[in-house]
Amino acid sequence: NLFYGFGVYPDPNVHLTTNGGTTWNALTLGITGNGIYGFAFSSDKIYGIGVSENSLPTISRTTNGGVNWSPVNTGSGTYIDFWHRMKWVYGTSVCFLSGETSTASIIKKSTDNGATWVTQTTPAIAELMNIDLVNSSGSVYAYAVAKDGKVIRLQQLTGINPVNNNIPAEFKL
């Protein structure tokens, strides 16, 4: 399956193909907004999360590969900006999202494929532009970069088994 996000106010949707792009089906995410501003899937492509420009603290979640979507409240925090980034820790049920409040950036973490969310403590950094994850020997490091060049690092997840310890001999497309 292949997806891409699309926005048609007031019902942002994603488009899904199951035949290599020959046909696409529009699927409504069940949240309001002007477009899809964050989108991520688990490594098995079963679970997914999406957010529109102004839907936070509500996101949309799928548990069946994107066929059906339902809203999920991520909890407290007044989000005002559209810098929403969503990332999944490969091979796990852990995912992160970031957004903006009136005073700082906010990062949330889910350990159950996006069903429930916990706010991560972050320094007073505004305008997080990107968040990325590294799974290294069972510890997960989350790195976030702000518009002004500041970088924050989170290392708190342990006990996650690495996908493997093999170093690839080559990379091909």
Disulfide bonds with the S-S distance in Angstrom:
none
